[in-house]
Amino acid sequence: YPDDGLTIDGLWKEEQSKVGPDAASRRRITDIASNQRRFSDWLRREGRGSIRSRLNGTEQQKAALKADHSDFAKLLGHRNMNFDRLRTYIGAPRRNLVGISLIRTTPRSSMASAVNS
């Protein structure tokens, strides 16, 4: 699913920027992103909803995603999806899909006058 792909790629980039040159950490992040992409592709092929559309959805949508993950795991073995990290990434109120900060900055002079008021 395209919306899953954008989210997974954005999270992958963010996570890669946070780790140092440690190859094992970088590989783990890449492996998780690959697992997420495989799961999203499987969901699309099976005609099921995307990860992103259900990750922060209703309780019924979340339960369906969990059941789909269980079905996927039975077919291909358990794969770490790190749904909690994906959920946090898309639920962050001050970021958009590609990880660009949406925080509006306030000039220091305005902040200083607000503090001194």
VENBEL-V111642 format. One record per residue. N is the residue number from 1. RES is the residue in one letter. PSI is psi in whole degrees, 0 to 359 (NA if undefined). OMEGA is omega in degrees with one decimal (999 if undefined). Layout:
N;RES;PSI;OMEGA + N;RES;PSI;OMEGA
//
This chain:
1;Y;135;-179.3 + 2;P;320;-179.2 + 3;D;324;175.1 + 4;D;316;-178.8 + 5;G;315;178.6 + 6;L;318;-179.8 + 7;T;312;-179.1 + 8;I;315;179.5 + 9;D;318;179.0 + 10;G;316;178.3 + 11;L;319;178.7 + 12;W;313;-180.0 + 13;K;316;-179.9 + 14;E;313;-179.4 + 15;E;318;179.3 + 16;Q;325;-178.9 + 17;S;342;-177.0 + 18;K;342;-177.9 + 19;V;155;178.0 + 20;G;203;-176.6 + 21;P;4;-178.8 + 22;D;113;-176.1 + 23;A;324;-178.7 + 24;A;318;178.5 + 25;S;316;179.2 + 26;R;320;-179.8 + 27;R;320;178.9 + 28;R;317;178.8 + 29;I;317;178.9 + 30;T;320;178.5 + 31;D;317;179.3 + 32;I;316;178.6 + 33;A;320;177.6 + 34;S;318;176.7 + 35;N;317;179.9 + 36;Q;318;178.6 + 37;R;317;178.2 + 38;R;316;179.5 + 39;F;315;178.5 + 40;S;317;177.6 + 41;D;318;178.8 + 42;W;316;178.1 + 43;L;316;-179.8 + 44;R;313;179.8 + 45;R;325;-178.4 + 46;E;357;179.3 + 47;G;28;179.0 + 48;R;163;-177.2 + 49;G;162;-180.0 + 50;S;163;176.1 + 51;I;307;-174.9 + 52;R;320;-177.2 + 53;S;341;-175.9 + 54;R;348;-174.8 + 55;L;317;177.8 + 56;N;26;-178.1 + 57;G;202;178.7 + 58;T;168;177.5 + 59;E;323;178.4 + 60;Q;318;178.3 + 61;Q;319;178.1 + 62;K;319;178.9 + 63;A;320;178.3 + 64;A;321;177.3 + 65;L;318;178.7 + 66;K;317;178.1 + 67;A;319;177.6 + 68;D;319;178.4 + 69;H;321;177.5 + 70;S;316;177.1 + 71;D;316;179.0 + 72;F;316;-178.8 + 73;A;325;178.1 + 74;K;323;-179.0 + 75;L;317;-171.4 + 76;L;5;-177.2 + 77;G;158;-179.0 + 78;H;133;178.1 + 79;R;134;178.0 + 80;N;119;-179.7 + 81;M;340;-179.0 + 82;N;51;-179.9 + 83;F;325;-179.3 + 84;D;318;-179.8 + 85;R;320;175.7 + 86;L;316;-179.3 + 87;R;316;178.6 + 88;T;317;-178.6 + 89;Y;314;-178.2 + 90;I;341;-179.7 + 91;G;352;-179.1 + 92;A;118;-173.5 + 93;P;345;-175.4 + 94;R;21;177.7 + 95;R;150;173.5 + 96;N;189;-173.9 + 97;L;327;-176.6 + 98;V;8;174.0 + 99;G;13;178.9 + 100;I;130;-179.2 + 101;S;135;178.9 + 102;L;17;-179.3 + 103;I;127;177.0 + 104;R;130;-178.8 + 105;T;149;178.3 + 106;T;132;178.9 + 107;P;145;-178.8 + 108;R;323;-178.8 + 109;S;323;176.8 + 110;S;322;179.5 + 111;M;318;-178.4 + 112;A;318;-179.8 + 113;S;328;178.4 + 114;A;323;-179.9 + 115;V;322;-177.4 + 116;N;353;-179.5 + 117;S;NA;999
//
